[in-house]
Amino acid sequence: MTAIGVIPARFASTRFPAKVLAKIAGKPMVQHVWEKARLCRQLDDVLIACDHKDVLDAATGFGAKAVMTDPNHPSGSDRIAQAVRELAFDVVVNIQGDEPFIDPGTIDDLVVLLKNDPHCPMGTVVKEITVDEEFTNPNVVKCVVDEQGTALYFSRAPVPYNRNAQTVPGMKRYKHLGIYAYRKGFLLQYTTWPKSILESTEQLEQLRILEKGHRIKTVVTQHESMAVDTPEDLQRVEECLKRSN
């Protein structure tokens, strides 16, 4: 079974235009993501899916494989589907272009998840929430899972809701990290479906899959990922990098 990691690098970000090219320690942010992805043992190749010539030029400039895609794609999944349509890979991993601290081992765990479960069409990553502020923050997506680690629901609301406000033994709260692994055929199929009711309500594209009755298995990670959505986020990432060095 072969696997490719694809980094959708969108230039026209609403909150932070051209953020994938923003410099961190002298390198474009997307280069940091690409370098981490290249460390994965389970990926046979890594590709950057661009929507702007500046991103394409930057990617090829630091040695990455890159392709131009339609700038009007509504999501990273659609961009990736176009990029891999003619490529011969079994598993496709969606690696966000704005997470320069992504853990290579977590990406590998996702690929192994699909390799070990031939009936699972898709996997994603969750991390236990230990801070109440994250649980109540609508910008932090929560995920409820069953005993086998299959996602039951994703929400911006604090779920599961603790009705009695009492400690429930063994109860864990998870946040969703936006990295996905798909079987290629399922990705190409899923991106043709119309936007679902739950997806439109919560503005979470993975709900389209659950609403259609398909499974999303989860991998639990201990690694914290730092997404860059604003210039302030970029400053925090740079400060964190300085401390780690």
C-alpha positions as a Markdown table, in Angstrom:
| # | Residue | x | y | z |
|---|---|---|---|---|
| 1 | Met | 0.0 | 0.0 | 0.0 |
| 2 | Thr | 1.5 | 3.3 | -1.1 |
| 3 | Ala | 0.8 | 6.7 | 0.5 |
| 4 | Ile | 1.4 | 10.3 | -0.4 |
| 5 | Gly | 1.3 | 13.4 | 1.8 |
| 6 | Val | -0.3 | 16.5 | 0.1 |
| 7 | Ile | 0.1 | 20.0 | 1.6 |
| 8 | Pro | -2.7 | 22.3 | 0.3 |
| 9 | Ala | -1.0 | 25.7 | 0.2 |
| 10 | Arg | -3.7 | 28.3 | -0.2 |
| 11 | Phe | -2.4 | 31.8 | -1.0 |
| 12 | Ala | -5.6 | 33.8 | -0.6 |
| 13 | Ser | -6.2 | 33.1 | 3.1 |
| 14 | Thr | -9.0 | 35.4 | 4.4 |
| 15 | Arg | -7.6 | 36.2 | 7.8 |
| 16 | Phe | -3.9 | 36.2 | 6.8 |
| 17 | Pro | -3.3 | 36.5 | 3.1 |
| 18 | Ala | -0.1 | 34.7 | 1.8 |
| 19 | Lys | 0.4 | 33.1 | 5.2 |
| 20 | Val | 1.9 | 30.0 | 3.7 |
| 21 | Leu | 4.8 | 32.2 | 2.5 |
| 22 | Ala | 5.2 | 34.0 | 5.8 |
| 23 | Lys | 8.8 | 33.6 | 7.0 |
| 24 | Ile | 9.6 | 31.6 | 10.1 |
| 25 | Ala | 13.3 | 31.5 | 11.0 |
| 26 | Gly | 14.1 | 32.7 | 7.4 |
| 27 | Lys | 12.0 | 30.0 | 5.7 |
| 28 | Pro | 8.5 | 30.1 | 4.3 |
| 29 | Met | 6.0 | 28.5 | 6.6 |
| 30 | Val | 5.0 | 25.9 | 4.0 |
| 31 | Gln | 8.7 | 24.8 | 3.8 |
| 32 | His | 8.7 | 24.0 | 7.5 |
| 33 | Val | 5.6 | 21.8 | 7.0 |
| 34 | Trp | 7.2 | 20.1 | 3.9 |
| 35 | Glu | 10.4 | 19.4 | 5.8 |
| 36 | Lys | 8.4 | 17.7 | 8.6 |
| 37 | Ala | 6.4 | 15.7 | 6.1 |
| 38 | Arg | 9.6 | 14.5 | 4.5 |
| 39 | Leu | 10.6 | 12.9 | 7.8 |
| 40 | Cys | 7.6 | 10.5 | 7.7 |
| 41 | Arg | 8.5 | 6.9 | 7.2 |
| 42 | Gln | 5.1 | 5.8 | 5.9 |
| 43 | Leu | 4.9 | 8.4 | 3.1 |
| 44 | Asp | 6.2 | 7.4 | -0.3 |
| 45 | Asp | 6.1 | 11.0 | -1.6 |
| 46 | Val | 5.2 | 14.5 | -0.6 |
| 47 | Leu | 3.5 | 17.1 | -2.8 |
| 48 | Ile | 2.5 | 20.7 | -2.4 |
| 49 | Ala | -0.8 | 21.7 | -4.0 |
| 50 | Cys | -0.7 | 25.4 | -4.9 |
| 51 | Asp | -3.2 | 28.0 | -6.0 |
| 52 | His | -0.8 | 30.8 | -6.9 |
| 53 | Lys | 2.3 | 31.2 | -8.9 |
| 54 | Asp | 4.2 | 32.8 | -6.0 |
| 55 | Val | 3.6 | 29.7 | -3.9 |
| 56 | Leu | 4.5 | 27.4 | -6.7 |
| 57 | Asp | 7.8 | 29.3 | -7.3 |
| 58 | Ala | 8.7 | 29.2 | -3.6 |
| 59 | Ala | 7.9 | 25.5 | -3.4 |
| 60 | Thr | 10.0 | 24.5 | -6.4 |
| 61 | Gly | 12.7 | 26.9 | -5.2 |
| 62 | Phe | 13.3 | 24.9 | -2.0 |
| 63 | Gly | 13.2 | 21.6 | -3.8 |
| 64 | Ala | 9.6 | 20.4 | -3.3 |
| 65 | Lys | 7.3 | 18.7 | -5.8 |
| 66 | Ala | 4.4 | 21.1 | -6.5 |
| 67 | Val | 1.4 | 21.4 | -8.8 |
| 68 | Met | -0.9 | 24.2 | -9.6 |
| 69 | Thr | -4.6 | 23.7 | -8.7 |
| 70 | Asp | -7.8 | 25.7 | -9.2 |
| 71 | Pro | -7.7 | 28.8 | -6.9 |
| 72 | Asn | -11.5 | 28.5 | -6.5 |
| 73 | His | -11.6 | 25.2 | -4.6 |
| 74 | Pro | -13.8 | 25.6 | -1.5 |
| 75 | Ser | -11.6 | 23.4 | 0.7 |
| 76 | Gly | -8.2 | 21.8 | 1.0 |
| 77 | Ser | -9.8 | 18.4 | 0.4 |
| 78 | Asp | -11.0 | 19.5 | -3.0 |
| 79 | Arg | -7.6 | 21.0 | -3.8 |
| 80 | Ile | -5.9 | 17.7 | -2.9 |
| 81 | Ala | -8.4 | 15.6 | -4.9 |
| 82 | Gln | -7.5 | 17.6 | -8.0 |
| 83 | Ala | -3.8 | 17.2 | -7.3 |
| 84 | Val | -3.8 | 13.4 | -6.8 |
| 85 | Arg | -6.5 | 12.4 | -9.4 |
| 86 | Glu | -4.1 | 11.0 | -11.9 |
| 87 | Leu | -1.5 | 9.7 | -9.3 |
| 88 | Ala | -1.2 | 6.0 | -8.4 |
| 89 | Phe | -1.3 | 6.1 | -4.6 |
| 90 | Asp | -3.6 | 4.1 | -2.3 |
| 91 | Val | -3.7 | 6.5 | 0.7 |
| 92 | Val | -3.7 | 10.3 | 0.6 |
| 93 | Val | -2.8 | 12.4 | 3.7 |
| 94 | Asn | -4.0 | 16.0 | 4.0 |
| 95 | Ile | -1.3 | 17.9 | 5.8 |
| 96 | Gln | -2.3 | 21.4 | 6.6 |
| 97 | Gly | 0.1 | 24.0 | 5.2 |
| 98 | Asp | -0.2 | 26.3 | 8.2 |
| 99 | Glu | 1.0 | 23.9 | 10.9 |
| 100 | Pro | 4.8 | 24.2 | 10.9 |
| 101 | Phe | 5.2 | 22.0 | 14.1 |
| 102 | Ile | 3.2 | 19.0 | 12.7 |
| 103 | Asp | 4.6 | 15.8 | 14.2 |
| 104 | Pro | 5.9 | 13.3 | 11.6 |
| 105 | Gly | 5.1 | 10.4 | 13.8 |
| 106 | Thr | 1.4 | 11.4 | 14.0 |
| 107 | Ile | 1.2 | 11.4 | 10.2 |
| 108 | Asp | 2.8 | 7.9 | 10.1 |
| 109 | Asp | 0.2 | 6.7 | 12.7 |
| 110 | Leu | -2.6 | 7.9 | 10.4 |
| 111 | Val | -1.2 | 5.9 | 7.5 |
| 112 | Val | -0.8 | 2.8 | 9.6 |
| 113 | Leu | -4.4 | 3.2 | 10.8 |
| 114 | Leu | -5.7 | 2.8 | 7.3 |
| 115 | Lys | -3.2 | 0.0 | 6.4 |
| 116 | Asn | -4.4 | -2.0 | 9.5 |
| 117 | Asp | -8.1 | -1.5 | 8.8 |
| 118 | Pro | -8.9 | -2.2 | 5.2 |
| 119 | His | -12.6 | -1.3 | 5.8 |
| 120 | Cys | -11.9 | 2.2 | 7.1 |
| 121 | Pro | -12.2 | 4.9 | 4.4 |
| 122 | Met | -10.7 | 7.7 | 6.4 |
| 123 | Gly | -8.8 | 8.7 | 9.6 |
| 124 | Thr | -8.0 | 11.8 | 11.5 |
| 125 | Val | -6.3 | 13.0 | 14.7 |
| 126 | Val | -7.6 | 14.0 | 18.1 |
| 127 | Lys | -5.9 | 15.2 | 21.3 |
| 128 | Glu | -7.2 | 15.1 | 24.8 |
| 129 | Ile | -8.4 | 18.5 | 26.1 |
| 130 | Thr | -7.0 | 19.3 | 29.6 |
| 131 | Val | -7.8 | 23.0 | 29.7 |
| 132 | Asp | -11.4 | 24.2 | 30.2 |
| 133 | Glu | -10.8 | 27.3 | 28.1 |
| 134 | Glu | -10.2 | 25.1 | 25.1 |
| 135 | Phe | -13.3 | 23.0 | 25.7 |
| 136 | Thr | -15.6 | 26.1 | 25.7 |
| 137 | Asn | -13.8 | 27.9 | 22.8 |
| 138 | Pro | -15.9 | 27.6 | 19.6 |
| 139 | Asn | -12.7 | 27.9 | 17.5 |
| 140 | Val | -11.5 | 24.6 | 19.0 |
| 141 | Val | -13.3 | 21.7 | 17.3 |
| 142 | Lys | -14.4 | 19.0 | 19.7 |
| 143 | Cys | -14.7 | 15.3 | 18.8 |
| 144 | Val | -16.7 | 12.6 | 20.5 |
| 145 | Val | -15.5 | 9.0 | 19.9 |
| 146 | Asp | -16.7 | 5.5 | 20.6 |
| 147 | Glu | -14.9 | 2.7 | 22.4 |
| 148 | Gln | -13.2 | 1.7 | 19.1 |
| 149 | Gly | -11.9 | 5.2 | 18.4 |
| 150 | Thr | -14.5 | 5.9 | 15.7 |
| 151 | Ala | -15.7 | 9.5 | 15.6 |
| 152 | Leu | -19.3 | 9.9 | 16.6 |
| 153 | Tyr | -19.6 | 13.6 | 16.1 |
| 154 | Phe | -17.5 | 16.8 | 15.7 |
| 155 | Ser | -18.7 | 20.2 | 17.0 |
| 156 | Arg | -17.7 | 23.7 | 17.9 |
| 157 | Ala | -19.9 | 23.4 | 21.0 |
| 158 | Pro | -18.5 | 21.8 | 24.2 |
| 159 | Val | -19.5 | 18.2 | 23.7 |
| 160 | Pro | -20.1 | 15.9 | 25.4 |
| 161 | Tyr | -22.2 | 18.2 | 27.6 |
| 162 | Asn | -21.9 | 17.3 | 31.3 |
| 163 | Arg | -25.5 | 17.6 | 32.5 |
| 164 | Asn | -24.9 | 17.1 | 36.2 |
| 165 | Ala | -21.5 | 19.0 | 36.3 |
| 166 | Gln | -20.0 | 16.0 | 38.1 |
| 167 | Thr | -16.8 | 14.1 | 37.5 |
| 168 | Val | -17.5 | 11.1 | 35.3 |
| 169 | Pro | -14.9 | 8.3 | 35.8 |
| 170 | Gly | -12.9 | 7.7 | 32.6 |
| 171 | Met | -14.6 | 10.5 | 30.7 |
| 172 | Lys | -12.1 | 12.2 | 28.3 |
| 173 | Arg | -12.7 | 15.3 | 26.1 |
| 174 | Tyr | -11.0 | 15.5 | 22.8 |
| 175 | Lys | -10.2 | 18.3 | 20.3 |
| 176 | His | -9.8 | 17.6 | 16.6 |
| 177 | Leu | -6.6 | 18.4 | 14.8 |
| 178 | Gly | -7.2 | 19.1 | 11.1 |
| 179 | Ile | -5.1 | 16.4 | 9.5 |
| 180 | Tyr | -6.8 | 13.6 | 7.5 |
| 181 | Ala | -5.8 | 10.4 | 5.7 |
| 182 | Tyr | -8.1 | 9.1 | 3.0 |
| 183 | Arg | -8.2 | 6.1 | 0.7 |
| 184 | Lys | -7.8 | 7.8 | -2.6 |
| 185 | Gly | -11.0 | 6.4 | -4.1 |
| 186 | Phe | -13.0 | 7.6 | -1.1 |
| 187 | Leu | -11.5 | 11.1 | -1.3 |
| 188 | Leu | -12.4 | 11.4 | -5.0 |
| 189 | Gln | -15.9 | 10.2 | -4.2 |
| 190 | Tyr | -16.4 | 12.4 | -1.1 |
| 191 | Thr | -15.4 | 15.6 | -2.8 |
| 192 | Thr | -18.2 | 15.2 | -5.3 |
| 193 | Trp | -21.0 | 15.1 | -2.7 |
| 194 | Pro | -23.0 | 18.3 | -2.0 |
| 195 | Lys | -22.5 | 20.2 | 1.2 |
| 196 | Ser | -24.5 | 18.6 | 3.9 |
| 197 | Ile | -26.9 | 20.1 | 6.5 |
| 198 | Leu | -24.7 | 19.4 | 9.5 |
| 199 | Glu | -21.6 | 20.6 | 7.6 |
| 200 | Ser | -23.4 | 23.9 | 6.7 |
| 201 | Thr | -24.5 | 24.4 | 10.3 |
| 202 | Glu | -21.2 | 23.8 | 12.1 |
| 203 | Gln | -19.0 | 24.8 | 9.1 |
| 204 | Leu | -17.0 | 21.5 | 9.5 |
| 205 | Glu | -16.5 | 19.6 | 6.3 |
| 206 | Gln | -15.9 | 16.2 | 8.0 |
| 207 | Leu | -19.6 | 16.2 | 9.1 |
| 208 | Arg | -20.5 | 15.6 | 5.4 |
| 209 | Ile | -18.9 | 12.1 | 5.8 |
| 210 | Leu | -20.6 | 11.2 | 9.0 |
| 211 | Glu | -24.0 | 12.4 | 7.7 |
| 212 | Lys | -23.6 | 10.0 | 4.7 |
| 213 | Gly | -23.0 | 7.2 | 7.2 |
| 214 | His | -19.3 | 6.6 | 6.7 |
| 215 | Arg | -16.7 | 6.0 | 9.4 |
| 216 | Ile | -13.9 | 8.3 | 10.4 |
| 217 | Lys | -11.4 | 6.5 | 12.7 |
| 218 | Thr | -9.2 | 8.6 | 15.0 |
| 219 | Val | -5.7 | 8.5 | 16.2 |
| 220 | Val | -4.9 | 10.0 | 19.6 |
| 221 | Thr | -1.8 | 12.1 | 19.8 |
| 222 | Gln | 0.1 | 13.7 | 22.7 |
| 223 | His | 1.7 | 16.3 | 20.4 |
| 224 | Glu | 0.4 | 19.8 | 20.4 |
| 225 | Ser | 0.1 | 21.3 | 16.9 |
| 226 | Met | 0.1 | 25.1 | 16.4 |
| 227 | Ala | -1.9 | 26.3 | 13.5 |
| 228 | Val | -1.2 | 29.8 | 12.1 |
| 229 | Asp | -4.4 | 31.7 | 11.3 |
| 230 | Thr | -3.3 | 35.3 | 12.1 |
| 231 | Pro | -0.1 | 37.4 | 12.2 |
| 232 | Glu | -0.3 | 37.1 | 16.0 |
| 233 | Asp | -0.2 | 33.3 | 15.7 |
| 234 | Leu | 2.9 | 33.6 | 13.6 |
| 235 | Gln | 4.6 | 35.6 | 16.3 |
| 236 | Arg | 3.8 | 32.9 | 18.9 |
| 237 | Val | 5.2 | 30.2 | 16.6 |
| 238 | Glu | 8.4 | 32.2 | 16.1 |
| 239 | Glu | 8.8 | 32.7 | 19.9 |
| 240 | Cys | 8.1 | 29.0 | 20.5 |
| 241 | Leu | 10.8 | 28.1 | 17.9 |
| 242 | Lys | 13.3 | 30.3 | 19.5 |
| 243 | Arg | 12.7 | 28.7 | 22.9 |
| 244 | Ser | 13.0 | 25.2 | 21.5 |
| 245 | Asn | 16.4 | 26.2 | 19.9 |
